[in-house]
Amino acid sequence: MKLSHKLVTVSAAALIGISPVLAAGVQNTTSTTVQAATTKADTIVLSHHSYVYSSTGKRITKYKYNGKTYSKLAKGTSLKAYGTKKIDGKVYYFLGNNSYVKAANVGTVNGKKVTTSSAKASAEASTTKRIKLTHNAYVYDKNGKRIKSAGTLKKNATVAYVGTKTIGGKSYYNLGKGQYIKKANAKVVKTSTNDIDTDDAETYITLVSNSIIYDKNGSYTEPAQYGIKGSQYAVLGAKKIGEKWYYQIGENQYIKAVNAYVSQGKTIITDPTYVEPTPTNTTADTIVMMKTDAPTYNSKGEAISSNRFSAGQSLRVSSMLWIWVENQAVEFYKIASDSSSYVKVSDVQLVSGRQLTPTNTMQDAKDAATVATSSDKSQLNSLISNASTVKQSDAYKLSANTLRSTYDSAIAAGEKVNNSSTATVAQVKQAVSAITSAQSALNGARVNVTDRNVLTQTEIAAIIKVAAAANDVNESDIQYTNNQTLTINSSNGQSRTLNISDYIN
């Protein structure tokens, strides 16, 4: 059966060159660093030139292999295959990485001659789901109207089905080709007591982490395919493989149940020993899918030729922003797994998660790419020139050490930007903002007293607090005596006398 879902390979292939045909005799040796049991591979040899197709039957015009890209595979090419699959009624061999070749173009498997019919039988045996009628059953169309020409299916007959559907509030088995029978008239033929079939197609799971896609045996093919954290899948059923539960999301495609939670519909794993993961912040994750083959970009909007994504690949993004490229602002997404890489918003479509908005403006993007002139630096110059005056003020001298250090650092950074001939307008604005913010945070002030010769306990406490902050010591380290003396007693036994007049008005 066909199922729309999103898969992403371990890494995006590098597009180094385009060759029209992959020559015969070249072995498929794509490897992965993931260590786990893998499905046994068969060696197939093409008897005709062959195009490569995706899981939806769409031709892959740029098949990536060993760092190069090919438009088709040549007759005589030897490849590794990982089973068969029916796509729109035709049988294909699976090459891994969402890539398939038609069985009609395969001459031998493991050195033995093979025909399309034998491959078809293998595909049907491994992927077809069946039901057994418990009553005589009419056949209906997609609207729930009986198809009289289809006759009546007899009790105890076994037929294949491709899914389920709710029509007019009732559940039906989809037999394919627009034909349905009521679920009340049949039951699923299970190949194992560990299989669970969903009652309808309305149960969905959401991944709480990236998850490898496994086959019905709990193994995966090389290179590994992944479901992306935050992605949502329609569930066809659940299966216990070994001691672990898996959700079925497609033909011979399973995800470990511990990596997902039911986000819509009813729970289908009722095993009391299974503990469903708790949803975390997956709803906050934004998943996008590539609409076309495209490169990634750096923070300047320059393409990174060594890293490309293919159409149909999904990825998680963390933010959206404008980047100034060729005299115009262009929207980009920042890739969550690589904070230094970006993809163009125009190259992707939103799959799930929250809708992001730009963290900057188009003017911000332009400023970030424009070298500042002396006029642009005038305000920064003024703030730097005023630093000596600020440092003589009570606001600075009586502030906590951390606030003074922040101001000093902002001035030092501003001087560096001011002296740079390549500093951008954005860097100048950032320096101005940092200095202004640090200066505004300086909160040192003398304590107003009624009679400096007769201080109240409240006034003394306030004076000690100001003195402690200004000298970066604890209030308990300062001692006040009746002769109006402030003394700092350090832990090493040394003491220092302060002038109380420096702290009062």
C-alpha positions as CSV (number, residue, x, y, z in Angstrom):
1,M,0.0,0.0,0.0
2,K,1.0,3.6,-0.4
3,L,1.7,5.8,2.5
4,S,2.8,9.4,2.5
5,H,5.6,9.9,5.0
6,K,8.8,11.8,5.5
7,L,12.3,10.1,5.7
8,V,15.7,11.7,5.9
9,T,19.1,10.0,5.3
10,V,22.0,10.1,7.7
11,S,23.6,12.9,5.7
12,A,23.0,14.8,2.6
13,A,24.9,13.5,-0.4
14,A,27.5,15.8,-1.9
15,L,26.8,16.7,-5.5
16,I,30.3,16.6,-7.2
17,G,29.5,15.9,-10.8
18,I,26.8,14.7,-13.1
19,S,27.3,11.6,-15.2
20,P,24.6,10.4,-17.6
21,V,24.9,6.7,-16.8
22,L,26.3,4.7,-13.9
23,A,28.7,2.2,-15.5
24,A,28.3,-1.5,-15.3
25,G,30.5,-3.3,-12.7
26,V,30.4,-0.5,-10.2
27,Q,29.3,-1.9,-6.8
28,N,27.0,-0.1,-4.5
29,T,29.2,0.3,-1.4
30,T,27.4,3.1,0.4
31,S,28.3,2.9,4.2
32,T,27.0,4.3,7.4
33,T,28.5,4.7,10.8
34,V,25.4,3.5,12.6
35,Q,26.1,0.0,14.1
36,A,23.2,-2.4,14.2
37,A,21.9,-5.6,12.6
38,T,21.2,-5.0,9.0
39,T,18.9,-6.7,6.5
40,K,20.7,-9.3,4.3
41,A,21.4,-7.7,0.9
42,D,21.0,-9.4,-2.4
43,T,23.2,-8.8,-5.4
44,I,21.2,-7.8,-8.5
45,V,22.4,-7.2,-12.0
46,L,20.5,-5.1,-14.5
47,S,19.5,-6.6,-17.7
48,H,18.5,-3.2,-19.2
49,H,19.3,0.4,-18.7
50,S,17.2,1.5,-15.7
51,Y,16.0,4.7,-14.1
52,V,15.9,5.0,-10.3
53,Y,12.6,5.9,-8.6
54,S,11.5,7.1,-5.2
55,S,9.1,5.2,-2.9
56,T,6.2,7.0,-4.6
57,G,7.2,5.9,-8.1
58,K,8.6,9.3,-9.1
59,R,11.8,9.2,-11.2
60,I,14.9,10.4,-9.5
61,T,16.7,12.3,-12.2
62,K,19.8,12.9,-10.0
63,Y,20.6,9.6,-8.4
64,K,23.5,10.3,-5.9
65,Y,26.1,7.6,-5.5
66,N,29.7,7.7,-4.3
67,G,29.8,11.5,-4.5
68,K,28.5,11.7,-8.0
69,T,25.1,12.0,-9.6
70,Y,23.6,9.9,-12.4
71,S,20.6,10.1,-14.5
72,K,20.2,6.4,-15.0
73,L,21.9,3.0,-14.3
74,A,23.5,1.1,-17.2
75,K,22.7,-2.4,-18.3
76,G,25.0,-4.9,-16.5
77,T,25.3,-2.7,-13.4
78,S,25.7,-4.8,-10.2
79,L,23.9,-3.4,-7.1
80,K,22.9,-4.3,-3.6
81,A,19.2,-4.7,-3.1
82,Y,17.2,-5.1,0.1
83,G,14.0,-6.7,-0.8
84,T,11.1,-5.8,-3.1
85,K,8.1,-3.5,-3.0
86,K,5.0,-2.9,-5.1
87,I,4.5,0.7,-6.1
88,D,1.3,1.5,-8.1
89,G,1.0,-2.2,-9.0
90,K,4.6,-2.6,-10.2
91,V,7.4,-4.4,-8.5
92,Y,10.6,-2.6,-7.6
93,Y,13.9,-3.6,-5.9
94,F,14.9,-1.4,-3.0
95,L,18.4,0.0,-3.1
96,G,18.3,1.8,0.2
97,N,18.1,5.6,0.7
98,N,14.5,5.8,-0.7
99,S,15.8,4.5,-4.1
100,Y,14.3,1.8,-6.2
101,V,14.7,0.1,-9.7
102,K,12.0,-1.7,-11.6
103,A,12.1,-5.5,-11.3
104,A,11.5,-5.7,-15.0
105,N,15.0,-4.3,-15.5
106,V,16.7,-6.9,-13.3
107,G,18.2,-10.0,-14.9
108,T,19.7,-11.9,-12.0
109,V,19.6,-12.0,-8.2
110,N,22.5,-13.6,-6.4
111,G,23.6,-15.1,-9.8
112,K,20.3,-16.7,-10.5
113,K,18.1,-15.6,-13.4
114,V,14.9,-13.9,-12.2
115,T,11.6,-12.9,-13.8
116,T,9.2,-10.1,-13.0
117,S,6.6,-12.6,-11.9
118,S,8.9,-14.2,-9.3
119,A,9.8,-10.8,-8.0
120,K,6.1,-9.9,-7.8
121,A,5.4,-13.1,-5.8
122,S,8.1,-12.2,-3.4
123,A,6.8,-8.6,-3.0
124,E,3.2,-9.8,-2.4
125,A,4.3,-12.4,0.1
126,S,6.3,-9.9,2.1
127,T,4.0,-6.9,2.1
128,T,0.4,-7.9,1.5
129,K,-2.1,-7.7,4.4
130,R,-5.1,-10.1,4.4
131,I,-8.5,-10.4,6.0
132,K,-10.8,-13.4,6.3
133,L,-14.5,-12.9,5.9
134,T,-16.6,-13.8,9.0
135,H,-19.9,-13.2,7.1
136,N,-21.0,-12.9,3.5
137,A,-20.1,-9.3,2.5
138,Y,-21.2,-6.8,-0.1
139,V,-18.6,-4.6,-1.8
140,Y,-19.0,-0.8,-1.6
141,D,-17.4,2.3,-3.3
142,K,-15.7,5.2,-1.6
143,N,-19.0,6.8,-0.8
144,G,-20.5,3.7,0.9
145,K,-22.7,2.8,-2.1
146,R,-22.9,-0.9,-2.9
147,I,-21.2,-2.0,-6.1
148,K,-23.6,-4.6,-7.4
149,S,-21.4,-5.7,-10.2
150,A,-18.8,-6.9,-7.7
151,G,-21.2,-9.5,-6.3
152,T,-21.0,-10.9,-2.8
153,L,-17.8,-12.1,-1.1
154,K,-18.4,-15.4,0.7
155,K,-17.8,-16.2,4.3
156,N,-14.4,-17.7,5.1
157,A,-12.9,-16.2,1.9
158,T,-9.4,-14.6,2.4
159,V,-8.7,-11.4,0.5
160,A,-5.9,-8.8,0.4
161,Y,-6.5,-5.2,1.7
162,V,-4.5,-2.0,1.6
163,G,-5.8,0.0,4.5
164,T,-8.9,1.1,6.3
165,K,-11.3,4.0,5.9
166,T,-14.3,5.5,7.7
167,I,-17.3,6.1,5.4
168,G,-20.5,7.6,6.9
169,G,-19.3,6.9,10.4
170,K,-18.6,3.2,9.7
171,S,-15.3,1.5,9.3
172,Y,-14.4,-0.3,6.1
173,Y,-11.5,-2.4,4.7
174,N,-10.0,-0.9,1.6
175,L,-9.5,-3.7,-1.0
176,G,-8.0,-1.3,-3.5
177,K,-9.3,-0.1,-6.9
178,G,-12.1,1.8,-5.2
179,Q,-13.6,-1.2,-3.5
180,Y,-14.5,-1.5,0.2
181,I,-16.1,-4.0,2.6
182,K,-17.5,-3.4,6.1
183,K,-15.0,-4.2,8.9
184,A,-17.8,-5.9,10.8
185,N,-17.8,-8.6,8.1
186,A,-14.1,-9.6,8.4
187,K,-11.1,-9.9,10.6
188,V,-7.4,-9.5,10.0
189,V,-5.3,-12.5,9.2
190,K,-2.4,-12.1,11.6
191,T,1.0,-13.6,10.9
192,S,2.0,-13.4,14.5
193,T,0.3,-13.1,17.9
194,N,2.4,-10.0,18.4
195,D,0.7,-8.1,15.6
196,I,-1.9,-5.4,16.3
197,D,-4.1,-3.9,13.6
198,T,-5.7,-0.5,14.0
199,D,-9.5,-0.3,13.9
200,D,-9.3,2.7,11.6
201,A,-6.8,5.1,10.0
202,E,-7.2,7.8,12.6
203,T,-4.4,7.0,15.0
204,Y,-1.3,9.2,14.6
205,I,2.0,9.2,16.4
206,T,4.5,12.0,16.9
207,L,8.2,11.3,17.3
208,V,9.9,12.6,20.4
209,S,13.3,11.9,18.9
210,N,14.9,11.1,15.6
211,S,14.1,7.4,14.9
212,I,15.6,4.8,12.5
213,I,13.1,3.2,10.1
214,Y,13.2,-0.6,10.6
215,D,11.7,-3.5,8.6
216,K,9.4,-6.2,10.0
217,N,12.3,-8.1,11.5
218,G,13.6,-5.1,13.5
219,S,16.5,-4.6,11.2
220,Y,17.3,-1.6,9.0
221,T,18.9,-1.2,5.6
222,E,22.1,0.7,4.8
223,P,22.2,3.7,4.6
224,A,19.9,4.1,7.6
225,Q,16.7,6.1,7.0
226,Y,15.3,8.3,9.8
227,G,12.0,9.8,10.9
228,I,12.7,13.3,12.2
229,K,11.8,14.4,15.7
230,G,8.4,16.2,15.7
231,S,7.2,14.4,12.5
232,Q,3.8,12.9,12.6
233,Y,2.8,9.5,11.0
234,A,-0.5,7.7,10.4
235,V,-0.3,4.3,12.2
236,L,-1.2,1.1,10.3
237,G,-0.7,-1.1,13.3
238,A,1.8,-2.2,16.0
239,K,4.0,-5.2,16.2
240,K,6.2,-6.7,18.9
241,I,9.6,-7.7,17.5
242,G,11.7,-9.5,20.0
243,E,11.0,-7.8,23.3
244,K,10.2,-4.4,21.8
245,W,7.1,-2.8,20.4
246,Y,7.1,-1.0,17.0
247,Y,4.6,1.1,15.2
248,Q,4.0,0.3,11.5
249,I,4.0,3.4,9.4
250,G,4.3,1.9,5.9
251,E,4.9,-1.2,4.0
252,N,7.5,-3.1,5.9
253,Q,8.4,0.1,7.7
254,Y,8.4,0.3,11.5
255,I,9.5,2.8,14.2
256,K,10.3,1.9,17.8
257,A,7.3,2.7,19.9
258,V,9.6,4.2,22.7
259,N,10.4,7.0,20.2
260,A,6.8,8.2,19.7
261,Y,3.6,8.9,21.5
262,V,0.0,8.8,20.2
263,S,-0.9,12.4,19.3
264,Q,-4.3,11.7,17.8
265,G,-6.7,8.8,18.0
266,K,-6.8,5.9,20.4
267,T,-3.9,4.0,22.0
268,I,-3.3,0.7,20.2
269,I,-0.6,-0.8,22.4
270,T,-2.3,-2.0,25.5
271,D,0.6,-4.1,26.8
272,P,0.8,-3.1,30.5
273,T,4.6,-3.4,30.4
274,Y,4.9,-0.8,27.7
275,V,5.4,2.8,28.9
276,E,4.6,5.5,26.3
277,P,7.1,8.4,26.3
278,T,5.8,11.7,27.6
279,P,5.5,14.5,25.0
280,T,8.2,17.1,25.6
281,N,8.6,20.2,23.4
282,T,8.0,18.4,20.1
283,T,5.2,20.8,19.3
284,A,7.7,23.6,19.4
285,D,9.9,21.9,16.8
286,T,9.5,23.1,13.2
287,I,10.0,20.4,10.5
288,V,10.4,21.4,6.9
289,M,10.7,19.4,3.7
290,M,12.9,20.2,0.7
291,K,10.8,21.1,-2.4
292,T,13.8,20.8,-4.7
293,D,17.4,19.7,-4.6
294,A,19.3,22.6,-3.0
295,P,22.5,23.5,-1.2
296,T,22.9,24.8,2.3
297,Y,24.2,28.4,2.9
298,N,26.4,30.1,5.4
299,S,25.5,33.2,7.5
300,K,26.4,35.5,4.5
301,G,23.9,33.7,2.2
302,E,26.8,32.0,0.3
303,A,26.1,28.4,-1.0
304,I,28.0,25.6,0.6
305,S,28.6,23.5,-2.4
306,S,29.8,20.4,-0.4
307,N,26.5,20.1,1.4
308,R,23.2,19.6,-0.4
309,F,19.7,18.3,0.4
310,S,17.6,16.4,-2.0
311,A,13.9,17.0,-2.8
312,G,11.7,15.2,-0.3
313,Q,14.2,15.2,2.6
314,S,13.0,16.5,5.9
315,L,14.9,18.5,8.5
316,R,14.4,20.4,11.7
317,V,14.9,24.2,11.8
318,S,15.3,26.4,14.8
319,S,14.7,30.0,13.5
320,M,14.0,32.2,10.5
321,L,15.9,35.3,9.6
322,W,16.6,37.7,6.7
323,I,20.1,37.6,5.1
324,W,21.2,40.3,2.6
325,V,22.1,38.5,-0.7
326,E,22.9,40.3,-4.0
327,N,21.3,43.6,-2.9
328,Q,18.1,42.1,-1.5
329,A,16.9,40.5,1.7
330,V,16.2,36.8,1.4
331,E,14.5,34.6,4.1
332,F,16.4,31.7,5.5
333,Y,15.8,28.9,8.0
334,K,18.7,28.0,10.4
335,I,19.2,24.3,10.5
336,A,18.8,23.0,14.1
337,S,21.5,20.4,13.9
338,D,24.1,22.8,12.5
339,S,23.8,26.4,13.7
340,S,26.2,27.7,11.0
341,S,24.1,26.4,8.1
342,Y,20.9,27.6,6.6
343,V,18.4,26.7,3.9
344,K,16.3,29.1,1.9
345,V,12.7,29.4,2.9
346,S,11.7,29.3,-0.8
347,D,13.4,25.9,-1.1
348,V,11.2,24.2,1.5
349,Q,7.7,23.7,2.7
350,L,6.5,23.5,6.3
351,V,5.6,20.0,7.4
352,S,4.8,20.4,11.1
353,G,5.4,22.4,14.2
354,R,5.1,26.1,14.9
355,Q,5.2,28.7,12.2
356,L,8.4,30.7,12.6
357,T,8.8,34.4,12.0
358,P,12.0,36.3,11.2
359,T,14.1,37.3,14.2
360,N,15.4,40.4,12.4
361,T,14.1,42.9,9.8
362,M,15.1,43.4,6.2
363,Q,16.9,46.6,7.2
364,D,18.8,44.6,9.8
365,A,19.9,42.2,7.1
366,K,21.1,45.1,4.9
367,D,22.9,46.7,7.9
368,A,24.7,43.4,8.5
369,A,26.1,43.5,5.0
370,T,26.9,47.2,4.7
371,V,30.3,48.6,5.8
372,A,29.9,51.5,8.2
373,T,31.0,55.0,7.3
374,S,32.4,57.6,9.7
375,S,29.0,59.2,9.8
376,D,27.5,55.8,10.8
377,K,30.0,55.7,13.7
378,S,29.3,59.2,15.0
379,Q,27.1,58.1,18.0
380,L,29.6,55.3,18.8
381,N,32.4,57.9,18.9
382,S,30.5,60.1,21.2
383,L,29.8,57.3,23.7
384,I,33.5,56.2,23.7
385,S,34.6,59.8,24.3
386,N,32.2,60.2,27.2
387,A,33.6,57.0,28.9
388,S,36.1,58.9,31.1
389,T,33.4,61.2,32.4
390,V,31.1,58.2,33.2
391,K,33.9,56.5,35.1
392,Q,34.3,59.5,37.4
393,S,30.6,59.5,38.3
394,D,29.0,58.1,41.4
395,A,26.8,56.0,39.1
396,Y,29.9,54.1,38.0
397,K,32.1,54.2,41.1
398,L,29.4,53.1,43.5
399,S,27.9,50.4,41.2
400,A,28.6,46.7,41.8
401,N,31.8,45.4,40.3
402,T,29.8,43.2,37.7
403,L,28.0,46.3,36.4
404,R,31.3,48.3,36.0
405,S,33.0,45.3,34.3
406,T,30.1,45.1,31.8
407,Y,30.4,48.7,31.0
408,D,34.2,48.5,30.6
409,S,33.8,45.5,28.3
410,A,31.2,47.3,26.2
411,I,33.5,50.3,25.8
412,A,36.5,48.0,24.8
413,A,34.4,46.2,22.2
414,G,33.0,49.5,20.9
415,E,36.6,50.9,20.4
416,K,37.5,47.8,18.4
417,V,34.5,48.2,16.1
418,N,35.1,52.0,15.9
419,N,38.7,51.4,14.8
420,S,37.8,48.7,12.2
421,S,37.7,49.7,8.6
422,T,35.4,46.7,7.8
423,A,32.9,47.0,10.6
424,T,29.3,46.8,9.4
425,V,26.5,49.1,10.2
426,A,25.0,46.3,12.2
427,Q,28.1,45.9,14.3
428,V,28.2,49.6,15.0
429,K,24.5,49.5,16.1
430,Q,25.2,46.5,18.2
431,A,28.2,48.3,19.9
432,V,26.1,51.4,20.5
433,S,23.3,49.3,22.0
434,A,25.7,47.4,24.3
435,I,27.3,50.6,25.6
436,T,24.0,52.4,26.1
437,S,22.5,49.4,27.9
438,A,25.6,48.9,30.2
439,Q,25.7,52.6,31.0
440,S,21.9,52.7,31.9
441,A,22.5,49.7,34.2
442,L,25.0,51.6,36.3
443,N,23.0,52.3,39.5
444,G,25.6,53.6,42.0
445,A,24.3,56.4,44.3
446,R,25.3,58.0,47.6
447,V,23.0,57.6,50.6
448,N,21.0,60.7,51.6
449,V,21.3,61.3,55.4
450,T,19.5,63.7,57.7
451,D,22.5,64.5,59.9
452,R,25.8,63.1,59.0
453,N,27.0,63.4,62.6
454,V,24.1,61.4,64.0
455,L,23.4,58.5,61.6
456,T,20.3,56.3,62.1
457,Q,20.6,52.5,62.0
458,T,18.7,52.5,58.7
459,E,21.2,55.0,57.2
460,I,24.1,53.0,58.4
461,A,22.7,49.8,56.9
462,A,22.3,51.6,53.6
463,I,25.8,53.0,53.6
464,I,27.3,49.5,54.3
465,K,25.3,48.1,51.4
466,V,26.6,50.7,49.0
467,A,30.2,50.4,50.2
468,A,30.1,46.6,50.0
469,A,28.8,46.7,46.4
470,A,31.4,49.3,45.3
471,N,34.3,47.4,46.9
472,D,33.1,43.9,45.8
473,V,32.9,42.5,49.3
474,N,30.2,41.1,51.6
475,E,28.3,43.4,53.8
476,S,29.5,41.4,56.8
477,D,33.1,42.3,55.9
478,I,32.4,46.0,56.6
479,Q,32.4,47.4,60.1
480,Y,31.0,50.8,61.2
481,T,32.2,52.5,64.4
482,N,30.7,55.4,66.3
483,N,33.5,57.7,65.2
484,Q,31.9,57.3,61.7
485,T,34.6,55.1,60.4
486,L,34.0,52.3,57.8
487,T,36.5,49.4,57.8
488,I,36.8,46.4,55.5
489,N,38.1,43.4,57.3
490,S,39.3,40.8,54.8
491,S,39.6,37.0,55.5
492,N,43.4,37.2,55.5
493,G,43.4,39.4,58.5
494,Q,44.2,42.7,56.6
495,S,41.9,45.7,57.0
496,R,41.3,48.8,55.0
497,T,39.6,52.1,56.1
498,L,37.1,53.8,53.9
499,N,36.2,57.4,53.7
500,I,32.5,57.5,54.7
501,S,32.1,60.9,52.9
502,D,32.5,59.0,49.6
503,Y,29.2,57.2,50.3
504,I,26.8,59.9,51.7
505,N,25.2,63.1,50.8
